[in-house]
Amino acid sequence: MNNPKKRRTVNNMSKLFKKLSSNITEVINACDYDIEGSTLGYNIINYLCNSDGNKKITRMKFSSLTQNELIESFQNRKENLDGNYYAAGITRHIIDFIWGVNLTRALSVLARKHSGFHSTISIGRVQGPTLKFIVDKEREIQTYVPAPYWEVEVYFLSDTGDKFKAAYAKNPIDTQQEVNIIDSMVHKGSTGVVKDIKFRKRKYLPPAPFNLTDLQSEAYINFGFKPSRTLSIAEQLYLDALITYPRTSSQKYPKDIDHTAILSKLMNIPDYNKIINSILKKKVLSPREGKKTDPAHPAIFPTGETPSRQLRDDEQKLYDLIVRRYIASFYHPVELKSVSANIDVNGFIFILRGRTIEDRGWLVVYGKYSQISENQIPNLNIGDEVIVDDILIMEKYTKPPRRYTQRSLLLQMEKENIGTKATRSLIIDTLYDRHYVTGESVVPTELGMRLIEIMEREAPKIISVDMTRDMELQLDKILYDPTISEAVLIRVVDEVTDIIRLLFGKSKTIGIDLDNMSHATRLAKKMMGSCPKCIDGSLIIIRSKRSGKRFLGCTNYPKCKASMPLPQRGSIRKIGTCDVCGWPKIKVIINRRAFTSCVNIKCSTRKAGA
């Protein structure tokens, strides 16, 4: 631990634990009941609180911080130390340490060996494969060759004066020849005849209760919250006893949950009174649940407690999302009626599609967070004639795959089973902090691209998704069979040793590549984008030789004298470009606290406190 302040804090806390536990007979572990919490509790008890080995060790298990649940958990504590959870947790920590520290050290040494300059080339067990997802996607985009296609739509007029649009049944069209034939046969004033009408009814079940990934996904869609921000807000709501423990994979409620009590408490909040009242009239409460489970914690749901303070805007948004998702799970399905009508114009079929909501069901509660919508169409009958009012022929080109957003990247990590529910968002943040990726749509930097290229060529195991996924499966098995922990560790040590031998066996070529990359690293950390004054210059972080202070200056100096002062403390990362003035927007992190701002001290967003 290189940080003296952190080291002092840990030492002081260690002394406090030893002092408090010197004359006691029982130690109660009330850490979070999951792998991380169990590992933390085990280490504190085993190394700081139970030196004589004679103290009674008990465990409290709870999923919310409400008074009733904490009292019940205390009264029913068990005599155990979460051996399986500890074995899984400590093994994971050791593996991540062995993997991350040794390989980061090896790559950094190889880069330094060639140039003599200090460089840190960061890599991690999950970080590498995740970066490869992003780089592979970028390669698809960059090598994509657009292909032309056409779409035809027609605006019709009914005899009642209704105007509506229908799409050609064979969209998209691959050839210009077919488009020309349609254009010659379908034109303004042509008559269309309704040949067929099909009706279909469909029910949409209520959404399952949230697990962490689902919550992060919905918060990103509705509020634009990054996954790590959602987790941070959810943890604060948990500490305020407003929701259950958020770091869970489960979509199921506890078997002994008292839904009536929770709903009755939520009725004290005016926004939810009416939508809950109809639920409590039911004789039996049977909410919908999902399929995913978690051995440690149930799904995320509100405790029913009323906020004891004024929630911040982002906290209120997330709390409302969680509460409404919970209430919606008790509602009946949404019923939709869809209709499709085939309209024949000189032998060419155009399809009119519409959808109406016949029963809003759970949309009464969760509608503002749902993507379900209506599309009203005029009433038509088979045999009705309609007139072509306009025809649209649109030439388009196929588009490359979309870049990852933080949400879709999170879902990809879950799909591939790399990382954990608690660490995936942190891995994504790390990629930004290392300057491997940038932007809201996650784009690999030149640095990130080059790292993956080098690893693919020289040491592909470092970024292997299959190996990382297999390792996750082995770690999961330790929860049920802790005896395999040693074998898993030995395997990882052997794999890392083989990789390091491979790297140093190619030290010259890898060293040159990594050294070039490390120069790019230092430059990437300084570059803040193009200069808004001279356009062709770049803004870069500069430290004054005279005063030692850092500021933003243009690479075209002295031709361009654009400059702006920068905060003198903390790390700085560009997060975008200001929409108002065109200067960079930055994120500054000082002692784990962060703020964002436009660097332009004259920008109106700074004056407004944005």
Long-range contacts (C-beta under 8 A, 24 or more apart in sequence): 14-48, 17-44, 17-48, 17-49, 18-48, 18-49, 18-51, 20-49, 21-48, 21-49, 21-50, 21-55, 24-55, 25-55, 25-56, 26-55, 26-56, 26-57, 26-58, 27-55, 27-56, 27-57, 27-58, 28-58, 28-59, 28-60, 28-74, 28-77, 29-57, 29-58, 29-59, 29-60, 29-81, 29-82, 30-60, 30-62, 30-73, 32-245, 32-247, 33-59, 33-61, 33-62, 33-63, 33-82, 33-245, 33-296, 33-297, 34-85, 34-245, 34-247, 34-248, 34-296, 34-297, 34-422, 35-85, 35-88, 35-89, 35-92, 35-296, 35-420, 35-479, 36-89, 36-247, 36-422, 38-82, 38-85, 38-86, 38-89, 39-85, 39-86, 39-89, 39-90, 39-93, 41-81, 41-82, 42-81, 42-82, 42-86, 42-89, 42-90, 43-90, 45-81, 46-81, 57-81, 63-244, 63-245, 63-254, 63-297, 63-298, 64-238, 64-241, 64-243, 64-244, 64-245, 64-303, 65-238, 65-239, 65-240, 65-241, 66-241, 66-303, 66-304, 66-305, 67-241, 69-303, 83-482, 84-478, 84-479, 84-480, 84-482, 85-296, 85-479, 87-478, 87-479, 87-482, 87-485, 88-475, 88-476, 88-478, 88-479, 88-482, 88-485, 90-485, 91-475, 91-478, 91-485, 91-488, 91-489, 92-475, 94-489, 95-125, 95-471, 95-475, 95-488, 95-489, 95-492, 96-124, 96-125, 98-489, 98-492, 98-493, 98-496, 99-124, 99-125, 99-492, 99-496, 100-124, 100-125, 100-127, 102-496, 102-500, 103-462, 103-496, 103-499, 103-500, 106-499, 106-500, 106-503, 106-504, 107-503, 107-510, 107-514, 110-503, 110-504, 110-507, 110-510, 110-511, 110-514, 111-511, 111-514, 111-515, 111-517, 111-518, 112-515, 113-507, 113-511, 114-508, 114-511, 114-512, 114-514, 114-515, 115-515, 115-518, 117-515, 117-518, 119-514, 119-515, 119-518, 119-521, 119-522, 120-518, 120-521, 121-451, 121-514, 121-517, 121-518, 121-521, 122-430, 122-434, 123-451, 123-455, 123-462, 124-427, 124-430, 125-468, 125-471, 126-413, 126-418, 126-419, 126-423, 126-424, 126-427, 126-468, 127-427, 127-430, 127-431, 127-434, 128-455, 128-462, 128-463, 128-468, 129-416, 129-418, 129-463, 129-464, 129-465, 129-468, 130-409, 130-413, 130-418, 130-419, 130-427, 130-428, 130-431, 131-431, 131-436, 131-437, 131-444, 131-448, 131-451, 131-452, 131-463, 132-452, 132-463, 132-465, 133-404, 133-409, 133-412, 133-413, 133-416, 133-465, 134-404, 134-409, 134-431, 134-437, 134-442, 134-443, 134-444, 134-448, 135-444, 135-448, 135-449, 135-452, 137-401, 137-403, 137-404, 138-403, 138-443, 138-444, 138-449, 140-400, 140-401, 141-400, 141-401, 141-403, 144-400, 144-401, 146-397, 146-398, 146-399, 146-400, 147-397, 147-398, 148-395, 148-396, 148-397, 149-173, 149-174, 149-395, 149-396, 149-397, 149-398, 150-176, 150-178, 150-179, 150-393, 150-394, 150-395, 150-396, 151-393, 151-394, 151-396, 152-179, 152-182, 152-186, 152-391, 152-392, 152-393, 152-394, 153-391, 153-392, 153-394, 154-186, 154-192, 154-345, 154-350, 154-388, 154-390, 154-391, 154-392, 155-388, 155-389, 155-390, 155-391, 155-392, 156-192, 156-343, 156-350, 156-352, 156-386, 156-387, 156-388, 156-389, 157-386, 157-387, 157-389, 158-378, 158-380, 158-384, 158-386, 159-384, 159-385, 159-386, 160-378, 162-378, 163-389, 164-352, 164-377, 164-378, 165-352, 166-341, 166-343, 166-350, 166-351, 166-352, 167-350, 167-351, 167-353, 168-348, 168-349, 168-350, 168-351, 169-342, 169-348, 169-349, 169-350, 169-351, 172-396, 179-393, 182-348, 182-393, 183-391, 183-393, 185-345, 185-346, 185-347, 185-348, 186-345, 186-346, 186-348, 186-388, 186-391, 187-388, 187-391, 188-388, 188-389, 188-390, 188-391, 189-387, 189-388, 190-345, 190-346, 190-387, 190-388, 191-345, 191-385, 191-386, 191-387, 191-388, 192-343, 192-344, 192-345, 192-350, 192-385, 192-386, 192-387, 192-388, 193-343, 193-344, 193-345, 193-383, 193-384, 193-385, 193-386, 194-341, 194-342, 194-343, 194-380, 194-381, 194-382, 194-383, 194-384, 194-385, 194-386, 195-342, 195-343, 195-344, 195-349, 195-382, 196-341, 196-342, 196-382, 197-339, 197-340, 197-341, 197-342, 197-380, 197-381, 197-382, 198-339, 198-340, 198-341, 199-337, 199-338, 199-339, 200-337, 200-338, 200-339, 201-335, 201-336, 201-337, 201-338, 201-358, 202-335, 202-336, 202-338, 203-333, 203-334, 203-335, 203-336, 204-333, 204-334, 204-336, 204-361, 204-372, 205-288, 205-333, 206-287, 206-288, 206-328, 206-329, 206-330, 206-331, 206-332, 206-333, 206-361, 206-362, 206-366, 207-288, 207-325, 207-328, 207-329, 207-362, 207-366, 208-251, 208-288, 208-289, 208-290, 208-291, 208-299, 208-329, 209-251, 209-252, 209-253, 209-287, 209-289, 209-290, 209-299, 209-300, 209-301, 209-325, 209-326, 209-329, 210-251, 210-299, 210-300, 210-301, 210-322, 210-325, 211-248, 211-249, 211-250, 211-251, 211-290, 211-292, 211-294, 211-299, 211-300, 211-421, 212-246, 212-247, 212-248, 212-249, 212-300, 212-421, 212-422, 213-249, 213-410, 213-411, 213-414, 213-421, 213-424, 214-251, 215-246, 215-300, 215-318, 215-321, 215-322, 216-407, 216-410, 216-425, 217-407, 217-410, 217-411, 218-321, 218-325, 218-369, 219-317, 219-318, 219-321, 220-405, 220-406, 220-407, 221-407, 222-317, 222-321, 222-369, 223-314, 223-317, 223-318, 223-321, 225-314, 225-318, 226-406, 226-425, 226-428, 226-429, 227-406, 227-407, 227-410, 227-424, 227-425, 227-428, 228-425, 228-426, 228-428, 228-429, 229-314, 230-318, 230-425, 231-422, 231-425, 233-314, 233-315, 233-318, 234-300, 234-318, 234-322, 236-315, 237-315, 237-318, 237-319, 237-322, 240-305, 240-307, 240-308, 240-309, 241-303, 241-305, 242-302, 242-303, 242-305, 242-307, 242-319, 243-300, 243-301, 243-302, 243-303, 243-319, 243-322, 244-297, 244-298, 244-299, 244-300, 244-301, 244-302, 244-303, 245-297, 245-300, 246-300, 247-297, 247-421, 247-422, 248-294, 248-296, 248-297, 248-298, 248-299, 248-300, 248-421, 249-292, 249-293, 249-294, 249-421, 250-292, 250-293, 250-294, 250-297, 250-298, 250-299, 251-289, 251-290, 251-291, 251-292, 251-293, 251-299, 252-289, 252-290, 252-292, 252-293, 252-298, 252-299, 253-287, 253-289, 253-298, 253-299, 253-301, 254-298, 257-298, 259-285, 259-287, 259-330, 260-285, 261-304, 262-301, 262-302, 262-303, 262-304, 262-326, 263-304, 263-327, 263-330, 264-304, 265-303, 265-304, 265-305, 265-306, 266-302, 266-304, 266-323, 266-327, 268-306, 269-306, 269-323, 271-320, 272-323, 272-327, 275-327, 275-364, 275-365, 276-327, 279-327, 279-330, 279-331, 282-330, 285-330, 286-330, 287-326, 287-329, 287-330, 288-329, 289-329, 295-479, 301-325, 301-326, 302-326, 321-369, 324-365, 324-366, 324-369, 325-366, 325-369, 327-365, 327-366, 328-362, 328-365, 328-366, 329-362, 331-361, 331-362, 331-364, 331-365, 332-359, 332-361, 332-362, 333-359, 333-361, 333-362, 334-359, 334-360, 334-361, 334-362, 334-363, 334-372, 335-359, 335-361, 336-372, 339-377, 341-377, 341-380, 343-386, 345-388, 352-377, 352-380, 353-377, 402-441, 403-441, 403-442, 403-443, 404-441, 404-442, 405-440, 405-441, 405-442, 406-442, 409-442, 416-465, 416-469, 417-469, 417-472, 417-473, 418-465, 418-468, 418-469, 418-472, 419-472, 420-472, 432-573, 433-571, 433-573, 435-521, 435-524, 435-525, 435-573, 438-574, 439-576, 440-576, 445-524, 446-520, 446-524, 447-517, 447-520, 447-521, 447-524, 450-513, 450-516, 450-517, 450-520, 451-517, 454-510, 454-513, 454-514, 454-517, 458-502, 458-503, 458-506, 458-509, 458-510, 458-513, 459-499, 459-502, 459-503, 461-495, 461-498, 461-499, 462-499, 467-495, 527-574, 528-552, 528-574, 528-584, 528-586, 528-599, 529-574, 529-577, 529-584, 531-555, 531-556, 531-560, 531-562, 532-562, 532-581, 532-582, 532-583, 533-560, 533-562, 534-559, 534-560, 534-562, 537-562, 539-583, 539-584, 541-566, 541-572, 552-584, 552-599, 564-599, 564-600, 564-601, 565-601, 566-599, 578-603, 578-605, 580-604, 580-605, 581-605
